[in-house]
Amino acid sequence: MMKLVFATNNLHKLQEIKHLLNGSFELLSLNDINCDEEIPENQETIEGNAAEKSFYIFNKYGLNCFADDTGLEIEELNGEPGVYSARYAGEEKSAEKNMDLVLQKLAEIKNRKARFKTVISLVIDGQEIQFEGIVNGHILEEKRGKTGFGYDPIFQPDESHLSFAEMTMEEKGKISHRGRAVQKLVEYLTQFKTE
């Protein structure tokens, strides 16, 4: 079975991806490869950050891996928070403060259109390929739901009347940005596995 490192320390993301990969690969976390340093994310784009993270692991550990970067892009805020989604309200990366800042900025605004975008950078034997997943929706006026993480309680996808935080992992996985990007990753890897 092919081993793949998922370059993240985010246990939520790890669980979500393990669930989506459905045991077809041996998925290793940064913890599993004893990588405890902070992986750089210095790029100006989501694509750039994903690539920087996956190449960092590949170059340092020589292991095939993938990394993802996700941003929430709000139309009326010119695509903010975008690449700065995790630290929108400050370096401590507080999901609560980030959501509060978004709700505050949109308080008087009618257009609440937004989208989540995930880019996965997969590096196998030094070659990179990227997969993108996008889900369109809008920002709610208040937080709803207790599952999920990040901006999930204030984001409602177009396909549902629920916020991401009101969905089960299965429901969210079927339509989420990460789910869509991972689906492309899995399709690619399946074909890779049979070659």
Secondary structure, 3 states (H helix, E strand, C coil): CCEEEECCCCHHHHHHHHHHHCCCCEEECCCCCCCCCCCCCCCCCHHHHHHHHHHHHHHHHCCCEEEEEEEEEEHHHCCEEHHHHHHCCCCCCCHHHHHHHHHHHCCCCCCCEEEEEEEEEEEECCEEEEEEEEEEEEECCCCCCCCCCCCHHHEEECCCCCCHHHCCHHHHHHHCHHHHHHHHHHHHHHHHHHC
